[in-house]
């Protein structure tokens, strides 16, 4: 849960630590097809999409990090067939036009 009393940088740091922890899980958390079987991976992808949106809108100097978040989210959304979220991420990358 995000706490508004924390500075934005602390919230960002906490979210990134969670993302790094989840990405560092052992190979036993993937299926034979290579798809993630970790509960919560969709939430991680959604969180990274939201981080990218935040960075693109309010921190243009962090565009490279935002693109990395979008790249991760796009792969996960395709794997999980999360079409609305995939389209949202692709729009931010300019790969999908309305």
Buried (B, 14 or more C-beta within 10 A) or exposed (E): EEEEEEEEEEBBEEBBEBBEEBEEEEEEEEEEEEEBEEEEBBEBBBBBBBBBBBBBEEEEEBEEBBBBBBBBBBEBBEBBEBEEBBEBBBEBBEEEEE
